[in-house]
């Protein structure tokens, strides 16, 4: 699946997503999200590392969770790219 942008991400106090919008639908997380970190393909994404940027250049935050909308219950893998603070769907099924 090609990465798609997620908007309106709201987080709990621990930084886990609790709700978000995707494909013009609002989703509420209905499971305990699982977080891990993966390696970015930084050599493809950045021509040069900005001064002061370290781990966030190499690591990407990943979240695995179930979420519900008014009509669907979907399993998602979300990516959270920092320092851009950009959320994307890595997998939705």
N, C-alpha and C positions, 0 to 999 in steps of 0.2 A: 504494500500500500504506500502510495506517495504521501509524504508529510503534508498535513493540512493545518492551517492556523486555528487555534482555539482562542476565544475572546472572553472577556468578563470573568476571569478566573478569580474566585474568592478563596482565601486560605484560612485555616484555623490557626490557633496560636503556635502550633508546632510547624507551620509552613506547609501542611498538607492541603491539597485542593478539597473543597467542600461542594462547590458548584462551578459551572462554566457553561459557555454557549458554543455550539458547533453545528454548522449547516442549518442555521436559523432556528435551532431548538435549544431550550434551556435544559441542562442536566444537573441533577443533584446526586452526589456520591452516596451510595447506599451500602458500601462495604468499608472495611478499614483499609486505606490505601497502603501499599507496600512501596517503599522508596529504596532505590539503589543508584549507583553511579556507573556510567559507561564512558568510554573514551570517545571523544569527538574526532572527526577527520579534520583536525585543525589545519593540516597542510593544504587541504582543498578549500577551506572556508576563510582563511585569513592570510593575506599577503605578508603581513608583519605583525608581531605581537605589540599591542599598545603598551606603553610604559606603565608599570604597576599591575599588569594583569598576569595572573599565575595559573592556579588550579582551574579557574573557570574557562580558560582557553583550552585545556586538555580534557576536562571532565564535563559531562552533561548529566543533569539530574533526571532520573526516570521515575515514573509512578505507574503502578499497575493497580487498577480498581474497577469496580462495577458502579455504574451510574444509571439513573432512571430519568426519563422525560415523561411527558403526559402519555405517550404511546409506546415507548420502548424501554427495555432494560438491556444495556450494552456493556460489554467488557472492553475497557480501554487500556492502552499504554500511552501515557502522556510523556512528552519530553519538555523539560524546562531549561532553556538556554539562558545562561547568565554570562556576561553582565547585561545582555539585551533585555532580559526579563520577558522572553518570548516563549509562549506555550504552543505546542503542536501535538497532533495526534500521530503517534507512530503506528498504532494499530487500533481499530475499532471494529468489533464484530458482535 
